[in-house]
Amino acid sequence: MCYRYRGKQQTTNMVILEVTMLSGFVPDPESVANLRQALLVGRVDENEGRVLIYITALPKDTPIHHTLTLIQEVPVQNLKPALVKIYDYYQPSDQAKTEYVVNCDVD
């Protein structure tokens, strides 16, 4: 994941990066543990098919990169995209959303 703050302030409040799991996928426990130690990450929660990553603050115009690996537990045909949303903890109306899909080769 790569994200950047382009707002008016020099830094944001705390923000939440909410990653909804694709059908049949779960977050890799080692990947979640690594996220907990990552730059600017204050906390990581797993809740009802989502991973919530609490970012302490985002400096203006600085790209931030984090990795979350997913494990496919159940094969799903016609897999639909899942949502990733980032928003200000104190002003949830300040948000951005996008969808993602997985591209993997199955042997």
C-alpha positions as CSV (number, residue, x, y, z in Angstrom):
1,M,0.0,0.0,0.0
2,C,1.2,3.5,-0.8
3,Y,-0.5,6.7,0.4
4,R,0.3,10.3,0.7
5,Y,-1.3,13.3,2.4
6,R,-1.8,16.3,0.1
7,G,-4.0,18.6,2.3
8,K,-3.5,22.1,3.6
9,Q,-1.8,21.3,6.9
10,Q,1.8,20.3,7.3
11,T,0.6,17.0,9.0
12,T,-2.6,15.1,9.6
13,N,-4.3,14.1,12.8
14,M,-4.2,10.3,13.4
15,V,-5.6,8.5,10.4
16,I,-7.0,5.0,10.0
17,L,-6.2,2.8,7.0
18,E,-9.1,0.3,6.8
19,V,-8.4,-2.7,4.6
20,T,-11.4,-5.0,3.9
21,M,-10.4,-8.6,3.2
22,L,-11.2,-10.2,-0.2
23,S,-13.6,-13.1,0.0
24,G,-11.7,-16.2,1.1
25,F,-8.6,-14.3,2.2
26,V,-7.2,-13.6,5.7
27,P,-4.3,-11.4,6.7
28,D,-1.0,-13.1,7.2
29,P,-0.1,-13.1,10.9
30,E,3.6,-12.3,10.3
31,S,2.6,-9.5,8.0
32,V,0.3,-8.0,10.6
33,A,3.1,-8.3,13.2
34,N,5.5,-6.5,10.9
35,L,2.9,-3.7,10.4
36,R,2.7,-3.2,14.1
37,Q,6.4,-2.3,14.1
38,A,6.2,-0.2,10.9
39,L,7.0,3.5,10.5
40,L,4.2,5.8,11.8
41,V,1.9,2.9,12.8
42,G,0.5,3.3,16.3
43,R,-1.7,0.2,16.4
44,V,-3.2,-2.5,14.2
45,D,-6.5,-4.3,14.8
46,E,-8.2,-7.2,13.1
47,N,-11.9,-7.0,13.2
48,E,-14.7,-8.8,11.2
49,G,-12.9,-9.3,7.9
50,R,-11.0,-6.0,8.1
51,V,-7.6,-4.8,9.2
52,L,-7.5,-1.3,10.8
53,I,-4.1,0.4,10.7
54,Y,-3.9,3.4,13.0
55,I,-1.3,5.9,11.6
56,T,-0.1,8.4,14.1
57,A,0.2,11.3,11.6
58,L,1.0,11.7,7.9
59,P,3.5,14.4,6.9
60,K,2.4,16.5,3.9
61,D,3.6,15.2,0.5
62,T,5.6,12.3,1.9
63,P,4.7,8.9,0.3
64,I,4.3,6.2,2.9
65,H,4.6,2.5,2.0
66,H,3.3,-0.4,4.1
67,T,2.8,-4.1,3.2
68,L,0.0,-6.4,4.2
69,T,0.2,-9.9,2.9
70,L,-3.0,-11.9,2.4
71,I,-3.4,-15.7,2.6
72,Q,-6.1,-17.4,0.6
73,E,-7.9,-19.9,2.8
74,V,-10.8,-20.6,0.5
75,P,-10.8,-20.5,-3.3
76,V,-13.5,-18.1,-4.5
77,Q,-14.6,-17.9,-8.1
78,N,-15.5,-14.6,-9.7
79,L,-13.7,-12.8,-6.9
80,K,-14.9,-9.2,-6.5
81,P,-12.7,-6.2,-5.5
82,A,-12.5,-5.2,-1.8
83,L,-12.4,-1.8,-0.4
84,V,-9.5,0.2,1.1
85,K,-10.4,3.4,2.9
86,I,-8.2,6.0,4.6
87,Y,-9.7,8.6,6.9
88,D,-9.0,11.1,9.6
89,Y,-9.8,9.6,13.0
90,Y,-11.3,12.9,14.3
91,Q,-12.9,14.0,11.0
92,P,-14.1,10.8,9.3
93,S,-15.6,12.8,6.5
94,D,-12.0,13.5,5.3
95,Q,-11.4,10.3,3.5
96,A,-10.4,8.5,0.3
97,K,-11.4,5.1,-0.9
98,T,-10.2,2.7,-3.6
99,E,-10.8,-1.0,-4.5
100,Y,-8.2,-3.7,-4.9
101,V,-8.0,-7.1,-6.3
102,V,-5.4,-9.9,-6.0
103,N,-3.3,-11.0,-8.9
104,C,-1.8,-14.4,-8.2
105,D,-0.9,-17.4,-10.3
106,V,-2.2,-20.7,-9.0
107,D,-0.3,-23.8,-10.0
